[in-house]
Amino acid sequence: MSLTESQIERYSRHIILKDVGGAGQQKILDSKVLIIGAGGLGAPAALYLAAAGVGTIGIVDADNVDLSNLQRQIIHFTPDVNQPKVESARQKMAELNPDVKVITYQTRVYSENISEMIKDYDFIIDGTDNFPTKFLINDACVLAGKPFSHGGILRFNGQTLTYSPGHACYRCIFPEPPPKGAVPTCSQAGILGAVAGMLGTIQAAEALRCIIGKGKLLTDRLLTFNALDMDFRTINIRKNPNCAICGANPSITELVDYEPPACDLKR
């Protein structure tokens, strides 16, 4: 281990955990996590991963901070309105923990850029808010053999699963994006702000547990919750042998971009 005295103090509450210790903290410091989306899910995930000491954190988002974002995207503050989300996030993460190297990508992910973007990272967090991008992230991670955390929120509800090579992927449960207009838009559905924080921190915990190799990840399991009733469920799922991307005879062998649904309220 090569922890400094300052790092030993900063991460002391990790180090005293028998399942983390100094060796686990060193793994965290040596790790690289990419967060796609600096919104409701990506914001708490970024803060917790930076606080934990993840050595390199990439953050992807093309949007600027909007006043309506501040109800749930806790990494952005009122003075950040109209600033690029990736820069707003980078500033907070750097102030929280100077150990962390933050790499920003002020762009959306497309079939042409996502493979290059994810290749150097150990774990990917899907913090996006639309189905086309979620399917693209799933397909890119499956083809590249990269573990990732899927997250989705709507109204008072959240759901998440973790993909790891050899286990069920997002398409094993949801074979293809829903038809345009089948799912309510952001402005129609709404979201309780704290729900985003609940799910984003779960995704951060999945990333950290994957890095240190401890505990049972949400592989082959879909975790759902309803914050209105505070009801949590874990649904066991199976890898689909006929899955179009991870099955025995995949029909998807290259990445494609799907048409995004209309959404008139920024995430």
Secondary structure, DSSP 4 states (H G I P E B T S, - for coil): ----HHHHHHTHHHHTSTTTHHHHHHHHHT-EEEEE--STTHHHHHHHHHHHT-SEEEEE--PBP-GGGGGT-TT--GGGTTSBHHHHHHHHHHHH-TT-EEEEE-S---TTTHHHHHTT-SEEEE--SSHHHHHHHHHHHHHHT--EEEEEEEBTEEEEEEE-TTS--HHHHS-SPPPTTSS--HHHH-B-HHHHHHHHHHHHHHHHHHHHT-S--STTEEEEEETTTTEEEEEE----TT-TTTSSS-S--S--PPPPPP-SS--
